[in-house]
Amino acid sequence: MINHLYCRSYFGINWRKKLKSEAIPSINFYDQDFVDLYDRSWVWIEEAWRAGSGENGVIPPYLSYEGQKTLNLLNTCLSSLFLCYSNQTYPAFDTIDFFYRMQEENGAIRSNYSLEDGQPIFSRDNPEGVVLPFLPYVEYVFYHKIGSKKRLKEVVPYLEGYFGWLRATFQKENGLFSVPVSACQTGNIPRKNTVYPVDFNAAVALNALYLSNIGDILNDKELSFRYKRLYFSLKTRINSMMWDPETRYYHDLDSKGEIIPLKMIGAFWTLFAEIPNEERGAVMVSMLRDPAVFGSENPFPSVSLDSKCYKENVEGTCGAVIPLCNYIVVKALERYGEFVFARECAIRHVYYILDTLQPEEGVNGDVWEAYLPMKEGVPAPQKGMEGFPRRRFLPQVCLMSVSLMIENIIGLNVSLPKKTVDWTVPNLESMGIHNLSLKRNLISIHTNKNSRGWEIRLESEKLYYFTITVLNDNKRKTLPIPSGKCSMLIDKL
């Protein structure tokens, strides 16, 4: 286990007191360093929040980062996944809505827009300005946090238009999508001959899957069926064309549709999109556990440790550990019943963030866009990519320190429309969350041990249904939470 005790000297500051807004929910965890990192993340967000810019105020409020010149669609989507936990202190929807407003008649939403005038930015290596599509998944997450079917109905035309543009512009006769590798934002990972990127195709499948799920929520059977059919069509092609039975892995394809043998972390978008069957999924999960493949001390390197291009002295993104990739892998593991392993990996990566934040006495640390897989205390080196890694790149770092902290490390899954709070933990530990806003309702959940045993204390302004699952004790119980305060003893479940 990484020695992170020296981080306490850095975290002697009470970051909760430094927050200007008292509305941000607080967390409890048995390791105070995790709590301090969570609180510090909101202080960073506060410092990086911008009121908007551009001619005639075209740019809405947004989360900034060092050297930023554009609003990026993918980074905005990622930011929304943790801003939705701010109790509306930092709007998670306004910047997303900017991209909808910029949608063109053919359905196109470009990857980058200028902060000066709001105009789309194109590049030679990405002339259409396309990026990994993520919007339907984000809207699905929004729905469970704000419970608004009205918003879903309003955004469906934008989502359908965008999906239609992707198909019309990038889908080829073989049914797969061909985009420039730069659209996948994987930096200097060697993908020179890639014509059909596996991560992009899996992301499009994910789009179709969640558009179908949105159709189910809206009780729109035609919408649900149409995108379910598109999902299974693309799923079949990915399974038949991108899976290599020899490497037992999903790969990019070249112009002739032939496998490019590199094993990179982007293939785990297929697990996120629920593309592999149970057998293939188990094989891929085993690679995440294998210390000779992806199971590095700091999970998970962007290319497998047994790849020819991997070097112990990592260069750029090739071999680095990137928070976005870890978020995708952790969520993918959940879908294949690996919650305990997913939580373990999230915790291990947070320890590496802590070590890099305070690498050694007398040295100022920080958080970064990428980390080394086998060495704590330093970020991924800049060699191999100019301007990489970016310091305090919050759109990705806060996926770990806020989103996964709440959803996987503490283990809470809250759905406003379902009126459910699911709490999944491997073992009983002292942890919880306080004053998490669900629309106009604040909830608090905390567990600790007293003379009567392990007790869960709950507080809610409205009736909710609470499910506690203690995996290692094989305990599961669903109970209604009345409005007000209540408690329950785990031993009596």
N, C-alpha and C positions, 0 to 999 in steps of 0.2 A: 504493500500500500504506500502511496506517495506520502512523504512527510510534509504536511501542510500546516503544522502547528505555528510556524513563524508568521503565517498570515495574520494571526491575531494582533500582532503589533501594528500592522497596517490598519486593521479593522477596529482599532480602539475607538475610532470615531463613531458616534451614533448617527448613522446616515438617515435613520428615520426622522430625527429632529431636523435634518437639513432639508427635508422635503417641504416645499411651500404649500402643497395641497395635502390636507388631512384625509382626503377622500380615497387615496390610493389604498387598496386592501393590504393588510399586513399578513405575514406568515410566521409560523413557528416551525422549527425543525431542531432535531437533537444536536446538530452541528451548527453552532452559531455563525460560523463563517459563511454557510449557505444563506442564512437569513441576511447577513450583512451584504453579501453580493447582490441578492435580490433588491434590497433597499437602495444600494448604491446604483443599481441599474436604473431605477426610477429617477435618481438625482441626475444621472447622465442624460436620460431622456428629457428631463426638465431643461437642462442646459442646452441640449441640441434642438429643442423645439423652436420652429420658426413660424411667424405669424402669417406668412404668405408673401408673394412678391410678383414681379412681372407687370407689364403694361396693363393698366385698368384692373389690377388685382386678379389676373387670370389664374395665378397659382394659389391654391388653397393652403391652409396651415399644413406643415409637413415636418417629418423627422429628418434632420440634416445629418451629414457626416463630413469629415475633413476632406476638402478638395472637391466637394460636390458641385457639379455644373448643370446637372439635369435631374428630372424626376424619372426614375426607372420603374417600370411596371412591376417587375418581379420583386425588387426591394420594397416597393410599396405594399405589395401583397404580404410579404414576410412581416413587415412592421405591423400590419393590421392584426396579425395573429397574436401579438402580445399587447398591443394598445387596447384591444377589446377588454383587457383586464384592468384598465385604469379607472373604472367606474365613471366613464365619460369625461374624465379630466382631459384626456387627449383623444379627440374624435378619431375613431378607427375607420370611419366610412368616407369622410370628406375627400381625402386624397384619392381613394378608389373612384369616387364619383367624378373626379376631374378626368380620369381616363375614359369613363363612359361618355362624358361631354365631348371629348376629342375624337370619338369614333367617327370614321369616315363612312360614306354612303355604301361602300362595298363591304363594310363590317370591320375594316382594319382598325386595330388599336396598336400603335407603334410602341416599341420598347422604351424609347427615351424622348422626353420633351424638354426644351430649354427652360431654365428657370428665369430667363430674361423676358421672353415673349411668348412662351407656351407652344412654340412651333416644334414639330417632330424633328429629331436628329437622326440622320442616316450615316452609314459608313460604307466603305468599299467592301469590307468583308461581310456586311449584313445589309444589303441594299434595300430590303423590305422592312427592316427594323422589327424583326420578330424575336420573341424571347420565350423561354419555357412558359407555357400557359398554366395559370394557377387560379384564375378567377372563380370558377364554379365551386371549387373546394373552399375558398375563402368565404364566399357567400353562404355556403352551407354552415360553416363555423359561426358566422355572424348570426344566422337564424337561431341557432341554439343558445346564443348569448343574449339576443335582444327579443327573440320570439315574434318577429314581425313578418307575417305572410305578405303584407302589403309591399314591403321592400322586395321580397322575392319576385312577386308579380311584376314589379316595375323594372327589375334588372334582367329578367329572362330574355326580353328582346335584344338587349345588348350582348348577353352571353351567346345567344343563338347566332346573332350576326357575326360575332367574333369567331365562333366555331366554323361558321360557313365560309368565312374568309380563309381560315387555316386550310380547310379542305380544298377550296377552289385554287389556292395559290401553291400549296405545298404537297398535296397528296398525289402520288403517282399511280400509274396503271396497276402496279403490284399491290396497291392498297396501303403501302407505307408512306410516311411523310419524309420528305427530303428538305432539310434546311441547312444553312451554313453552321459549322460547328460553333462559331462565336455566339450563336443564339442560345447555346447551352451554358454559356458563361463558365467554362471549365479551364480557362487560362491556357497554360502551356502543356497540358496533358497531350501526348502525341496522338492526335486524331486526324492527321493530314489526309488520309485517303477515305475518311468517313463521308459517306453520302446520306446514309440513313442512320441517324443517331438513335441509340436505344433509349436514352433518357428522354429525348423529345417525344418519341413515339409513345412511350409509356405515359408521359405527361398528358398527351392528347387523349389517350384512353382514359386517364383519370378524369379529364374534363367531361368526357361523354358519360362516365359512370356517375358523376355528381350532378350533371344536368338531368340524368334519369332519376336520381334521388330527389332532386328539387321538384321534378314532375310528380313524384309520389306524395311529397309534402303538400303540393298545391292540388292534389287529387286530379291532375291533368293526365289521364291515361294515355292520350296520344303522345304528349311530350315524353312521358316516361318510357313508353314502348319504343319510340323512334330513337332515342339516345341509347337505350339498352341494346337495341339491335346494332347500332354503330359501335358501341363498346365491345360487344362480343365479336363483331367482325374484325376489329383491329386487334383484339386480344388473340384471336385465332391466328392472324398473320404474324404477330410478334412471336407467338409460341412455335409456329411452324418454320419461320424464317430466321429468327434471331437467336434461338436456342441451339447451342452446340452440344450434342450428346457426348462428345469426347471431353470437353472441358467442364461440362455440366454447368453451363453459365450462359447468360444472355450477353450478346455482343453487338457492337456497331456492324454495319454492312458497307461494303464499297459499292462502286457504280454498277458492278455486275451482280450485286446481291450476295456476294461471298463474305463469309465471316472474317472480321478483323480480330485476331486472337487476344488483344489486350483485355485484361480483367480490370475494369474501373468501377468505382463506387456508384456511378450513375446508373448502372444496371439495376440497382435496388429500387429505382422508381417503379420497376415492374412489380415488386412486392407491395409497394405503396398503393399501386393500382389493382392489386389482387389478381394479377395475371398468371403466376405460376400455380399449378395444382399443388396439392398437399405434399406430394413426393418431391417435386422440384423445389418447393419452398423450403422443405427440410434440408435439402442439399445446400441451398444458398445460406440458410441460417448457420449451418455447420461451418461454412467458410468464414462467417463473422466471428465464430468462436476460435477458429484455428489460428494460433499465433504465427504460423508461417504464411498465412494468406491475408486476412483482414483483421485478425484478432490482436492488434497491437496494444500496447499498454494504454495508450491514449487512443480510444476508438474514434474513427476508423480512417485509415489512409485513403486518399483519393484513387490510388492505384494499388493493386495487391502487392504485398511484400515480396512475392515470388516473381513479379514482373521484371522484364529486362530493363525497363526504364526507371525502376525504383532505385534510388540511391539513399544511403543512410544520411548523407548530407543533402537533405531535400532541396530541390531547386524550384522555386515558384510553387504553383499549385500541384505539380506532379509529385505525389507522395505525401502532400500535406494533409492535415486534418482540418476540415472545413465545417463550421457549425451548421450550415444549411444541409449538407450531406448527412450529418449526424441526426438532424431533425427528421429527415426523410426516412433514414434507417430505423430510428426509434419508433416512428409511427407505423412503419412497415412491419416491424417485429410484433407490435400490438395486434395487427390484423391476422397474424399467424400464431396467436396464442402464446407469445413469448414475452408477457408483461414483465416478469421478474428479470429476465435478461436485459430487456429494454431499459428498465429502471437502473440496473447495475451499470449499463453503458453510459447513461445520462449522468449518473453520479461520478463515474470515473472521469468523464470529460470535464465536468465542473471542477474537479480537483486540479486538473491541468490548467484551467482558466485561472484558478486561485494562485497556483504556483507562478504563472506568467505575470499575474498582476503584481506580485511582490517576489521577484526572483531570488534576491539575496539582500542581506542587510546593507543599507546605504545606496541601493540602486532603485531608481524609480521605475516601476513596472506599469503595465497597462493591459487592456484587453485588445485582441487583434482579430483580423479577418481569418487567420489560419494559424495552426499550431503544428509542432513536430509530433510524430506518432510514437517516438521512442525516447524522448528526452523532455523532462519537465523544466520549467523556469525560463524558457525562451520561445518567442514566436517563430513561425516558419521564416527562414532567411529570405532576403530580397533577391538573391542571386537567381537569375532565370526569368524574372518578370519585373519590369520597371513599375515602381509605385505600389508594389505588393510586398507584404500584406498591409492593408489599410489599418491604421490605428483607430481604436474605438469605433469599429464599424458595427453600429448598434442594430441595423436591420437583421444581421445574422447572430451576433453575440447574444442579444436579448431573447432570441428563440430558445436558447438554453437557460439563461439566468432568470427568465420570467415564465415563458410558455411551458417548457418541459419541467421547470421547477414546480409549478402548480399541478400540471396534468400527469406527470410521470413520477417525479421524485416524491412529492406529497401524495399524488395519486387521485386527484379529484377530477371528475367529469360531470359537469353541470349542464342541464338542459332546461331552459326556461319554458319552452312550449310543452314539454313533457312533464314539467313540474317534478323533475327527478334530480337527485344528487347521488352520484355513485362514487364510493370511496373504496379504492382497491389498494391493498397493501400486502407485501409478502409477510411481514411480521408486525406486531404491534410496537409502535415507537411513539415517542412524544413529538407530535407535530400537528399542524392544522392551519386554518386560514380564518381571518377575521374581517368582517365588514366587506364582503364581496357583494357587489351590487348586481341584482338581477332585476332590471328595469327599476321599479320603485321599491324593491324588496332587498334588504340587506340580510345576508346569512353569515353565520360564524360556526365553524366546526373545529373542535380541538379534542385530542385524546391525551390522557396522561394516566399515570399509575398512582393509586392511593392505597389506603389500608384495606379497601374493599376489593381491590384488583384494578384491572384496566377499565377506565370509564371514558365514554365519549360524551362531551357536552355540546349541545347544539342550540343555536338561537336563530329564529327566523320570524319575519313579520307576517308571513303567510304560510298556509299549509303546503308542505312539500313531502315527497316520498324519498326516504333515505335508504340507500342500500350499502351495507358494509360487507366487504369481502376480504377475509384474512386468508390468503392463499395457502400459506404453510400449515395453518391449523384447520384447513378445509372448512372454514366457517363462512356462511353467507346468510344474510338476513335483510329483509326489506320491511321498513316500518314507516308509518306516517309521522312527519314532524309537525306537531301542532304549532300554531302561531305562538310566539313567546319563547321562553327558555325551557329546555328539558335535558335530561341526561339518561344514559343507559350503560349498564354494566356488560362488558363483552362476555364474561363468563356465563351470563344468564341467557345469552342469545340461543 
